[in-house]
């Protein structure tokens, strides 16, 4: 059984911080669950370009408001508490925080721990693991 608290994980190297978001990775590849689970904060008044070529992601909004724009068609979807969006086609998109958003995120395949987006918005398939 794995038991972790968000508070403990936020005080460890499981917390990754960038200029537009931070993510606390509660489950990672080395936990051997077949997916990773994160609590991510998107900062207010930010825009992040994301295109997960190597991963599928499901995102559930816990709090805050924002929007996600798919770049292929320019469609904008509002995000608010209770909204789920799924990047099931490696969607190239922009994620905008209108207010600070707390999101629960699941990745398949699981992340190793230290991933951040490259210049194209992609996470590498493998990154340095967290032990």
C-alpha angles and dihedrals in degrees: 000000000000119000121178134156124221089230092056093045092050088060093053139066087273086084113085119189128196132167094268104028147009128211131197108203108211096174124030139175093274089060086069098222096127092243138050126233124207141176106217130189117206109201120235118263094016136124124204125189110219133177114165101200091166102038144048117220137195116197127193120190113227097174143349132038136268144125141247121215121197107218096208092067106010093238114156120208120195116231122206135147110308095027120129122193125181126203094209097152101046085260116203102225150155118235114203127192111210091174124003108291129203111206134183108217133191121194130197119221091033122249120245094221117258099064120139127171117272123219090284094050093255130137112217115247090240128025135171106298125234113228 
